[in-house]
Amino acid sequence: MNGWEQLLDSVVARFNYWVYIVLMMMGLFAMIAKKNLIKKLIGMSIFQTAIILFYVSVGVKDNATIPILEDE
């Protein structure tokens, strides 16, 4: 593999992190650049959604099940 293929594989493997970064930057831009309070709140909700999705994706485990206690 050459350098470009390795870079592309690395970017594709971490696609969800790139999506979170884009969402965070969109929300941060809306919070900072807009003067309308409603648009600032929309930007804040986009930023919050990106953070929650990031936490959920970090906590994903392979072959995990729902943590519900079963009766024996």
HTML snippet that shows the backbone in 3Dmol.js (N, CA, C, O; Angstrom):
<script src="https://3Dmol.org/build/3Dmol-min.js"></script>
<div id="view" style="width:600px;height:400px;position:relative"></div>
<script>
const pdb = `
ATOM      1  N   MET A   1       0.840  -1.195   0.000  1.00  0.00           N
ATOM      2  CA  MET A   1       0.000   0.000   0.000  1.00  0.00           C
ATOM      3  C   MET A   1       0.877   1.248   0.000  1.00  0.00           C
ATOM      4  O   MET A   1       1.899   1.328   0.682  1.00  0.00           O
ATOM      5  N   ASN A   2       0.443   2.193  -0.776  1.00  0.00           N
ATOM      6  CA  ASN A   2       1.179   3.447  -0.746  1.00  0.00           C
ATOM      7  C   ASN A   2       0.563   4.371   0.299  1.00  0.00           C
ATOM      8  O   ASN A   2      -0.399   4.000   0.972  1.00  0.00           O
ATOM      9  N   GLY A   3       1.105   5.546   0.431  1.00  0.00           N
ATOM     10  CA  GLY A   3       0.680   6.485   1.467  1.00  0.00           C
ATOM     11  C   GLY A   3      -0.761   6.943   1.332  1.00  0.00           C
ATOM     12  O   GLY A   3      -1.457   7.113   2.333  1.00  0.00           O
ATOM     13  N   TRP A   4      -1.221   7.148   0.080  1.00  0.00           N
ATOM     14  CA  TRP A   4      -2.584   7.634  -0.129  1.00  0.00           C
ATOM     15  C   TRP A   4      -3.611   6.583   0.266  1.00  0.00           C
ATOM     16  O   TRP A   4      -4.646   6.913   0.844  1.00  0.00           O
ATOM     17  N   GLU A   5      -3.331   5.322  -0.041  1.00  0.00           N
ATOM     18  CA  GLU A   5      -4.262   4.251   0.320  1.00  0.00           C
ATOM     19  C   GLU A   5      -4.343   4.088   1.833  1.00  0.00           C
ATOM     20  O   GLU A   5      -5.423   3.846   2.372  1.00  0.00           O
ATOM     21  N   GLN A   6      -3.218   4.218   2.520  1.00  0.00           N
ATOM     22  CA  GLN A   6      -3.217   4.132   3.981  1.00  0.00           C
ATOM     23  C   GLN A   6      -3.997   5.290   4.592  1.00  0.00           C
ATOM     24  O   GLN A   6      -4.747   5.102   5.551  1.00  0.00           O
ATOM     25  N   LEU A   7      -3.823   6.477   4.043  1.00  0.00           N
ATOM     26  CA  LEU A   7      -4.546   7.643   4.534  1.00  0.00           C
ATOM     27  C   LEU A   7      -6.043   7.481   4.314  1.00  0.00           C
ATOM     28  O   LEU A   7      -6.839   7.786   5.202  1.00  0.00           O
ATOM     29  N   LEU A   8      -6.428   7.003   3.137  1.00  0.00           N
ATOM     30  CA  LEU A   8      -7.836   6.791   2.842  1.00  0.00           C
ATOM     31  C   LEU A   8      -8.438   5.724   3.749  1.00  0.00           C
ATOM     32  O   LEU A   8      -9.557   5.887   4.235  1.00  0.00           O
ATOM     33  N   ASP A   9      -7.711   4.638   3.980  1.00  0.00           N
ATOM     34  CA  ASP A   9      -8.199   3.597   4.886  1.00  0.00           C
ATOM     35  C   ASP A   9      -8.363   4.129   6.303  1.00  0.00           C
ATOM     36  O   ASP A   9      -9.312   3.766   6.998  1.00  0.00           O
ATOM     37  N   SER A  10      -7.450   4.982   6.732  1.00  0.00           N
ATOM     38  CA  SER A  10      -7.528   5.567   8.064  1.00  0.00           C
ATOM     39  C   SER A  10      -8.730   6.493   8.198  1.00  0.00           C
ATOM     40  O   SER A  10      -9.406   6.492   9.227  1.00  0.00           O
ATOM     41  N   VAL A  11      -8.999   7.284   7.161  1.00  0.00           N
ATOM     42  CA  VAL A  11     -10.135   8.212   7.191  1.00  0.00           C
ATOM     43  C   VAL A  11     -11.445   7.447   7.172  1.00  0.00           C
ATOM     44  O   VAL A  11     -12.372   7.789   7.906  1.00  0.00           O
ATOM     45  N   VAL A  12     -11.534   6.407   6.338  1.00  0.00           N
ATOM     46  CA  VAL A  12     -12.766   5.626   6.242  1.00  0.00           C
ATOM     47  C   VAL A  12     -13.020   4.852   7.536  1.00  0.00           C
ATOM     48  O   VAL A  12     -14.170   4.701   7.949  1.00  0.00           O
ATOM     49  N   ALA A  13     -11.966   4.365   8.172  1.00  0.00           N
ATOM     50  CA  ALA A  13     -12.127   3.617   9.412  1.00  0.00           C
ATOM     51  C   ALA A  13     -12.649   4.498  10.536  1.00  0.00           C
ATOM     52  O   ALA A  13     -13.309   4.002  11.449  1.00  0.00           O
ATOM     53  N   ARG A  14     -12.370   5.784  10.487  1.00  0.00           N
ATOM     54  CA  ARG A  14     -12.816   6.712  11.529  1.00  0.00           C
ATOM     55  C   ARG A  14     -13.844   7.707  10.985  1.00  0.00           C
ATOM     56  O   ARG A  14     -13.852   8.878  11.365  1.00  0.00           O
ATOM     57  N   PHE A  15     -14.702   7.229  10.099  1.00  0.00           N
ATOM     58  CA  PHE A  15     -15.689   8.095   9.453  1.00  0.00           C
ATOM     59  C   PHE A  15     -16.626   8.752  10.460  1.00  0.00           C
ATOM     60  O   PHE A  15     -16.964   9.928  10.321  1.00  0.00           O
ATOM     61  N   ASN A  16     -17.048   7.992  11.479  1.00  0.00           N
ATOM     62  CA  ASN A  16     -17.973   8.568  12.443  1.00  0.00           C
ATOM     63  C   ASN A  16     -17.336   9.732  13.200  1.00  0.00           C
ATOM     64  O   ASN A  16     -18.042  10.680  13.543  1.00  0.00           O
ATOM     65  N   TYR A  17     -16.051   9.699  13.471  1.00  0.00           N
ATOM     66  CA  TYR A  17     -15.394  10.811  14.151  1.00  0.00           C
ATOM     67  C   TYR A  17     -15.357  12.057  13.268  1.00  0.00           C
ATOM     68  O   TYR A  17     -15.491  13.175  13.763  1.00  0.00           O
ATOM     69  N   TRP A  18     -15.176  11.865  11.972  1.00  0.00           N
ATOM     70  CA  TRP A  18     -15.194  13.010  11.058  1.00  0.00           C
ATOM     71  C   TRP A  18     -16.577  13.644  11.015  1.00  0.00           C
ATOM     72  O   TRP A  18     -16.705  14.866  10.935  1.00  0.00           O
ATOM     73  N   VAL A  19     -17.614  12.807  11.071  1.00  0.00           N
ATOM     74  CA  VAL A  19     -18.981  13.342  11.084  1.00  0.00           C
ATOM     75  C   VAL A  19     -19.204  14.156  12.344  1.00  0.00           C
ATOM     76  O   VAL A  19     -19.820  15.220  12.280  1.00  0.00           O
ATOM     77  N   TYR A  20     -18.723  13.690  13.486  1.00  0.00           N
ATOM     78  CA  TYR A  20     -18.886  14.424  14.736  1.00  0.00           C
ATOM     79  C   TYR A  20     -18.144  15.749  14.705  1.00  0.00           C
ATOM     80  O   TYR A  20     -18.634  16.761  15.207  1.00  0.00           O
ATOM     81  N   ILE A  21     -16.973  15.733  14.119  1.00  0.00           N
ATOM     82  CA  ILE A  21     -16.203  16.977  14.033  1.00  0.00           C
ATOM     83  C   ILE A  21     -16.940  17.994  13.168  1.00  0.00           C
ATOM     84  O   ILE A  21     -17.009  19.174  13.515  1.00  0.00           O
ATOM     85  N   VAL A  22     -17.491  17.539  12.043  1.00  0.00           N
ATOM     86  CA  VAL A  22     -18.237  18.450  11.163  1.00  0.00           C
ATOM     87  C   VAL A  22     -19.470  18.992  11.883  1.00  0.00           C
ATOM     88  O   VAL A  22     -19.751  20.188  11.812  1.00  0.00           O
ATOM     89  N   LEU A  23     -20.205  18.126  12.573  1.00  0.00           N
ATOM     90  CA  LEU A  23     -21.388  18.583  13.307  1.00  0.00           C
ATOM     91  C   LEU A  23     -21.011  19.580  14.403  1.00  0.00           C
ATOM     92  O   LEU A  23     -21.686  20.593  14.586  1.00  0.00           O
ATOM     93  N   MET A  24     -19.936  19.291  15.126  1.00  0.00           N
ATOM     94  CA  MET A  24     -19.512  20.208  16.181  1.00  0.00           C
ATOM     95  C   MET A  24     -19.117  21.567  15.621  1.00  0.00           C
ATOM     96  O   MET A  24     -19.458  22.601  16.194  1.00  0.00           O
ATOM     97  N   MET A  25     -18.409  21.565  14.516  1.00  0.00           N
ATOM     98  CA  MET A  25     -17.995  22.836  13.931  1.00  0.00           C
ATOM     99  C   MET A  25     -19.192  23.622  13.392  1.00  0.00           C
ATOM    100  O   MET A  25     -19.218  24.849  13.483  1.00  0.00           O
ATOM    101  N   MET A  26     -20.180  22.924  12.832  1.00  0.00           N
ATOM    102  CA  MET A  26     -21.385  23.614  12.369  1.00  0.00           C
ATOM    103  C   MET A  26     -22.122  24.249  13.543  1.00  0.00           C
ATOM    104  O   MET A  26     -22.541  25.404  13.465  1.00  0.00           O
ATOM    105  N   GLY A  27     -22.280  23.502  14.621  1.00  0.00           N
ATOM    106  CA  GLY A  27     -22.963  24.030  15.793  1.00  0.00           C
ATOM    107  C   GLY A  27     -22.196  25.168  16.434  1.00  0.00           C
ATOM    108  O   GLY A  27     -22.792  26.165  16.842  1.00  0.00           O
ATOM    109  N   LEU A  28     -20.883  25.031  16.529  1.00  0.00           N
ATOM    110  CA  LEU A  28     -20.066  26.092  17.119  1.00  0.00           C
ATOM    111  C   LEU A  28     -20.110  27.353  16.270  1.00  0.00           C
ATOM    112  O   LEU A  28     -20.186  28.459  16.805  1.00  0.00           O
ATOM    113  N   PHE A  29     -20.064  27.198  14.966  1.00  0.00           N
ATOM    114  CA  PHE A  29     -20.157  28.359  14.077  1.00  0.00           C
ATOM    115  C   PHE A  29     -21.491  29.070  14.256  1.00  0.00           C
ATOM    116  O   PHE A  29     -21.543  30.298  14.319  1.00  0.00           O
ATOM    117  N   ALA A  30     -22.575  28.290  14.338  1.00  0.00           N
ATOM    118  CA  ALA A  30     -23.892  28.901  14.507  1.00  0.00           C
ATOM    119  C   ALA A  30     -23.992  29.633  15.836  1.00  0.00           C
ATOM    120  O   ALA A  30     -24.610  30.695  15.914  1.00  0.00           O
ATOM    121  N   MET A  31     -23.391  29.075  16.881  1.00  0.00           N
ATOM    122  CA  MET A  31     -23.458  29.735  18.193  1.00  0.00           C
ATOM    123  C   MET A  31     -22.648  31.022  18.221  1.00  0.00           C
ATOM    124  O   MET A  31     -23.040  31.986  18.879  1.00  0.00           O
ATOM    125  N   ILE A  32     -21.534  31.048  17.521  1.00  0.00           N
ATOM    126  CA  ILE A  32     -20.654  32.220  17.584  1.00  0.00           C
ATOM    127  C   ILE A  32     -21.045  33.284  16.566  1.00  0.00           C
ATOM    128  O   ILE A  32     -21.075  34.469  16.899  1.00  0.00           O
ATOM    129  N   ALA A  33     -21.342  32.888  15.340  1.00  0.00           N
ATOM    130  CA  ALA A  33     -21.478  33.847  14.246  1.00  0.00           C
ATOM    131  C   ALA A  33     -22.874  34.451  14.103  1.00  0.00           C
ATOM    132  O   ALA A  33     -23.012  35.563  13.593  1.00  0.00           O
ATOM    133  N   LYS A  34     -23.897  33.743  14.541  1.00  0.00           N
ATOM    134  CA  LYS A  34     -25.260  34.217  14.315  1.00  0.00           C
ATOM    135  C   LYS A  34     -25.680  35.186  15.416  1.00  0.00           C
ATOM    136  O   LYS A  34     -25.272  35.046  16.569  1.00  0.00           O
ATOM    137  N   LYS A  35     -26.501  36.172  15.046  1.00  0.00           N
ATOM    138  CA  LYS A  35     -26.996  37.141  16.017  1.00  0.00           C
ATOM    139  C   LYS A  35     -28.397  36.792  16.507  1.00  0.00           C
ATOM    140  O   LYS A  35     -28.801  37.200  17.596  1.00  0.00           O
ATOM    141  N   ASN A  36     -29.134  36.035  15.698  1.00  0.00           N
ATOM    142  CA  ASN A  36     -30.481  35.639  16.064  1.00  0.00           C
ATOM    143  C   ASN A  36     -30.422  34.575  17.166  1.00  0.00           C
ATOM    144  O   ASN A  36     -29.705  33.583  17.032  1.00  0.00           O
ATOM    145  N   LEU A  37     -31.172  34.779  18.248  1.00  0.00           N
ATOM    146  CA  LEU A  37     -31.125  33.872  19.388  1.00  0.00           C
ATOM    147  C   LEU A  37     -31.643  32.477  19.030  1.00  0.00           C
ATOM    148  O   LEU A  37     -31.115  31.477  19.518  1.00  0.00           O
ATOM    149  N   ILE A  38     -32.653  32.404  18.197  1.00  0.00           N
ATOM    150  CA  ILE A  38     -33.193  31.102  17.788  1.00  0.00           C
ATOM    151  C   ILE A  38     -32.138  30.317  17.003  1.00  0.00           C
ATOM    152  O   ILE A  38     -31.986  29.111  17.200  1.00  0.00           O
ATOM    153  N   LYS A  39     -31.417  30.994  16.122  1.00  0.00           N
ATOM    154  CA  LYS A  39     -30.362  30.312  15.359  1.00  0.00           C
ATOM    155  C   LYS A  39     -29.232  29.872  16.283  1.00  0.00           C
ATOM    156  O   LYS A  39     -28.625  28.825  16.055  1.00  0.00           O
ATOM    157  N   LYS A  40     -28.941  30.650  17.318  1.00  0.00           N
ATOM    158  CA  LYS A  40     -27.931  30.238  18.297  1.00  0.00           C
ATOM    159  C   LYS A  40     -28.374  28.986  19.042  1.00  0.00           C
ATOM    160  O   LYS A  40     -27.565  28.094  19.298  1.00  0.00           O
ATOM    161  N   LEU A  41     -29.657  28.916  19.391  1.00  0.00           N
ATOM    162  CA  LEU A  41     -30.172  27.737  20.077  1.00  0.00           C
ATOM    163  C   LEU A  41     -30.149  26.514  19.171  1.00  0.00           C
ATOM    164  O   LEU A  41     -29.859  25.412  19.637  1.00  0.00           O
ATOM    165  N   ILE A  42     -30.447  26.683  17.901  1.00  0.00           N
ATOM    166  CA  ILE A  42     -30.352  25.573  16.957  1.00  0.00           C
ATOM    167  C   ILE A  42     -28.905  25.098  16.846  1.00  0.00           C
ATOM    168  O   ILE A  42     -28.647  23.895  16.819  1.00  0.00           O
ATOM    169  N   GLY A  43     -27.969  26.028  16.781  1.00  0.00           N
ATOM    170  CA  GLY A  43     -26.550  25.666  16.745  1.00  0.00           C
ATOM    171  C   GLY A  43     -26.125  24.930  18.001  1.00  0.00           C
ATOM    172  O   GLY A  43     -25.338  23.985  17.938  1.00  0.00           O
ATOM    173  N   MET A  44     -26.647  25.364  19.148  1.00  0.00           N
ATOM    174  CA  MET A  44     -26.309  24.697  20.401  1.00  0.00           C
ATOM    175  C   MET A  44     -26.864  23.280  20.426  1.00  0.00           C
ATOM    176  O   MET A  44     -26.211  22.372  20.941  1.00  0.00           O
ATOM    177  N   SER A  45     -28.057  23.075  19.880  1.00  0.00           N
ATOM    178  CA  SER A  45     -28.621  21.723  19.855  1.00  0.00           C
ATOM    179  C   SER A  45     -27.850  20.823  18.894  1.00  0.00           C
ATOM    180  O   SER A  45     -27.687  19.633  19.167  1.00  0.00           O
ATOM    181  N   ILE A  46     -27.375  21.367  17.776  1.00  0.00           N
ATOM    182  CA  ILE A  46     -26.536  20.585  16.852  1.00  0.00           C
ATOM    183  C   ILE A  46     -25.233  20.192  17.541  1.00  0.00           C
ATOM    184  O   ILE A  46     -24.784  19.052  17.419  1.00  0.00           O
ATOM    185  N   PHE A  47     -24.633  21.123  18.257  1.00  0.00           N
ATOM    186  CA  PHE A  47     -23.395  20.848  18.990  1.00  0.00           C
ATOM    187  C   PHE A  47     -23.636  19.776  20.051  1.00  0.00           C
ATOM    188  O   PHE A  47     -22.829  18.859  20.201  1.00  0.00           O
ATOM    189  N   GLN A  48     -24.737  19.888  20.783  1.00  0.00           N
ATOM    190  CA  GLN A  48     -25.071  18.916  21.816  1.00  0.00           C
ATOM    191  C   GLN A  48     -25.309  17.537  21.213  1.00  0.00           C
ATOM    192  O   GLN A  48     -24.873  16.535  21.781  1.00  0.00           O
ATOM    193  N   THR A  49     -25.983  17.469  20.091  1.00  0.00           N
ATOM    194  CA  THR A  49     -26.228  16.197  19.425  1.00  0.00           C
ATOM    195  C   THR A  49     -24.920  15.534  19.014  1.00  0.00           C
ATOM    196  O   THR A  49     -24.773  14.319  19.149  1.00  0.00           O
ATOM    197  N   ALA A  50     -23.978  16.312  18.519  1.00  0.00           N
ATOM    198  CA  ALA A  50     -22.682  15.763  18.124  1.00  0.00           C
ATOM    199  C   ALA A  50     -21.955  15.178  19.329  1.00  0.00           C
ATOM    200  O   ALA A  50     -21.338  14.118  19.221  1.00  0.00           O
ATOM    201  N   ILE A  51     -22.017  15.847  20.464  1.00  0.00           N
ATOM    202  CA  ILE A  51     -21.339  15.354  21.659  1.00  0.00           C
ATOM    203  C   ILE A  51     -21.992  14.068  22.157  1.00  0.00           C
ATOM    204  O   ILE A  51     -21.288  13.130  22.531  1.00  0.00           O
ATOM    205  N   ILE A  52     -23.317  14.008  22.170  1.00  0.00           N
ATOM    206  CA  ILE A  52     -24.010  12.799  22.619  1.00  0.00           C
ATOM    207  C   ILE A  52     -23.701  11.633  21.686  1.00  0.00           C
ATOM    208  O   ILE A  52     -23.440  10.528  22.160  1.00  0.00           O
ATOM    209  N   LEU A  53     -23.721  11.852  20.366  1.00  0.00           N
ATOM    210  CA  LEU A  53     -23.377  10.790  19.427  1.00  0.00           C
ATOM    211  C   LEU A  53     -21.943  10.321  19.614  1.00  0.00           C
ATOM    212  O   LEU A  53     -21.653   9.133  19.473  1.00  0.00           O
ATOM    213  N   PHE A  54     -21.044  11.248  19.931  1.00  0.00           N
ATOM    214  CA  PHE A  54     -19.647  10.879  20.185  1.00  0.00           C
ATOM    215  C   PHE A  54     -19.544   9.974  21.407  1.00  0.00           C
ATOM    216  O   PHE A  54     -18.849   8.958  21.365  1.00  0.00           O
ATOM    217  N   TYR A  55     -20.224  10.327  22.489  1.00  0.00           N
ATOM    218  CA  TYR A  55     -20.188   9.497  23.697  1.00  0.00           C
ATOM    219  C   TYR A  55     -20.779   8.117  23.449  1.00  0.00           C
ATOM    220  O   TYR A  55     -20.260   7.117  23.944  1.00  0.00           O
ATOM    221  N   VAL A  56     -21.850   8.061  22.692  1.00  0.00           N
ATOM    222  CA  VAL A  56     -22.469   6.770  22.400  1.00  0.00           C
ATOM    223  C   VAL A  56     -21.533   5.911  21.558  1.00  0.00           C
ATOM    224  O   VAL A  56     -21.401   4.714  21.814  1.00  0.00           O
ATOM    225  N   SER A  57     -20.894   6.487  20.577  1.00  0.00           N
ATOM    226  CA  SER A  57     -20.012   5.695  19.717  1.00  0.00           C
ATOM    227  C   SER A  57     -18.751   5.253  20.446  1.00  0.00           C
ATOM    228  O   SER A  57     -18.198   4.201  20.125  1.00  0.00           O
ATOM    229  N   VAL A  58     -18.291   6.021  21.406  1.00  0.00           N
ATOM    230  CA  VAL A  58     -17.112   5.606  22.175  1.00  0.00           C
ATOM    231  C   VAL A  58     -17.462   4.424  23.078  1.00  0.00           C
ATOM    232  O   VAL A  58     -16.619   3.563  23.332  1.00  0.00           O
ATOM    233  N   GLY A  59     -18.705   4.383  23.563  1.00  0.00           N
ATOM    234  CA  GLY A  59     -19.115   3.329  24.482  1.00  0.00           C
ATOM    235  C   GLY A  59     -19.557   2.041  23.826  1.00  0.00           C
ATOM    236  O   GLY A  59     -19.923   1.101  24.532  1.00  0.00           O
ATOM    237  N   VAL A  60     -19.540   1.954  22.510  1.00  0.00           N
ATOM    238  CA  VAL A  60     -19.991   0.741  21.816  1.00  0.00           C
ATOM    239  C   VAL A  60     -18.968  -0.372  22.013  1.00  0.00           C
ATOM    240  O   VAL A  60     -17.761  -0.162  21.888  1.00  0.00           O
ATOM    241  N   LYS A  61     -19.485  -1.571  22.327  1.00  0.00           N
ATOM    242  CA  LYS A  61     -18.623  -2.734  22.500  1.00  0.00           C
ATOM    243  C   LYS A  61     -19.066  -3.827  21.533  1.00  0.00           C
ATOM    244  O   LYS A  61     -20.256  -3.970  21.253  1.00  0.00           O
ATOM    245  N   ASP A  62     -18.123  -4.582  21.032  1.00  0.00           N
ATOM    246  CA  ASP A  62     -18.441  -5.694  20.142  1.00  0.00           C
ATOM    247  C   ASP A  62     -19.072  -6.833  20.937  1.00  0.00           C
ATOM    248  O   ASP A  62     -18.655  -7.122  22.058  1.00  0.00           O
ATOM    249  N   ASN A  63     -20.072  -7.472  20.355  1.00  0.00           N
ATOM    250  CA  ASN A  63     -20.765  -8.622  20.945  1.00  0.00           C
ATOM    251  C   ASN A  63     -21.361  -8.311  22.313  1.00  0.00           C
ATOM    252  O   ASN A  63     -21.440  -9.194  23.167  1.00  0.00           O
ATOM    253  N   ALA A  64     -21.775  -7.085  22.526  1.00  0.00           N
ATOM    254  CA  ALA A  64     -22.389  -6.703  23.792  1.00  0.00           C
ATOM    255  C   ALA A  64     -23.905  -6.876  23.707  1.00  0.00           C
ATOM    256  O   ALA A  64     -24.488  -6.831  22.623  1.00  0.00           O
ATOM    257  N   THR A  65     -24.531  -7.074  24.865  1.00  0.00           N
ATOM    258  CA  THR A  65     -25.976  -7.174  24.923  1.00  0.00           C
ATOM    259  C   THR A  65     -26.523  -6.066  25.813  1.00  0.00           C
ATOM    260  O   THR A  65     -25.768  -5.329  26.446  1.00  0.00           O
ATOM    261  N   ILE A  66     -27.831  -5.963  25.849  1.00  0.00           N
ATOM    262  CA  ILE A  66     -28.474  -4.945  26.670  1.00  0.00           C
ATOM    263  C   ILE A  66     -28.302  -5.334  28.138  1.00  0.00           C
ATOM    264  O   ILE A  66     -28.505  -6.498  28.485  1.00  0.00           O
ATOM    265  N   PRO A  67     -27.937  -4.401  28.998  1.00  0.00           N
ATOM    266  CA  PRO A  67     -27.673  -4.735  30.409  1.00  0.00           C
ATOM    267  C   PRO A  67     -28.975  -4.905  31.218  1.00  0.00           C
ATOM    268  O   PRO A  67     -29.293  -4.082  32.076  1.00  0.00           O
ATOM    269  N   ILE A  68     -29.707  -5.966  30.932  1.00  0.00           N
ATOM    270  CA  ILE A  68     -30.944  -6.271  31.653  1.00  0.00           C
ATOM    271  C   ILE A  68     -30.713  -7.569  32.419  1.00  0.00           C
ATOM    272  O   ILE A  68     -30.213  -8.549  31.867  1.00  0.00           O
ATOM    273  N   LEU A  69     -31.076  -7.560  33.678  1.00  0.00           N
ATOM    274  CA  LEU A  69     -30.922  -8.766  34.482  1.00  0.00           C
ATOM    275  C   LEU A  69     -31.995  -9.760  34.101  1.00  0.00           C
ATOM    276  O   LEU A  69     -33.165  -9.399  33.966  1.00  0.00           O
ATOM    277  N   GLU A  70     -31.604 -11.010  33.926  1.00  0.00           N
ATOM    278  CA  GLU A  70     -32.541 -12.046  33.568  1.00  0.00           C
ATOM    279  C   GLU A  70     -32.898 -12.869  34.803  1.00  0.00           C
ATOM    280  O   GLU A  70     -32.062 -13.094  35.678  1.00  0.00           O
ATOM    281  N   ASP A  71     -34.146 -13.310  34.856  1.00  0.00           N
ATOM    282  CA  ASP A  71     -34.557 -14.209  35.960  1.00  0.00           C
ATOM    283  C   ASP A  71     -33.940 -15.582  35.745  1.00  0.00           C
ATOM    284  O   ASP A  71     -33.876 -16.094  34.627  1.00  0.00           O
ATOM    285  N   GLU A  72     -33.491 -16.157  36.845  1.00  0.00           N
ATOM    286  CA  GLU A  72     -32.890 -17.491  36.735  1.00  0.00           C
ATOM    287  C   GLU A  72     -33.813 -18.557  37.248  1.00  0.00           C
ATOM    288  O   GLU A  72     -33.464 -19.738  37.229  1.00  0.00           O
TER     289      GLU A  72
END
`;
const viewer = $3Dmol.createViewer("view");
viewer.addModel(pdb, "pdb");
viewer.setStyle({}, {cartoon: {color: "spectrum"}});
viewer.zoomTo();
viewer.render();
</script>
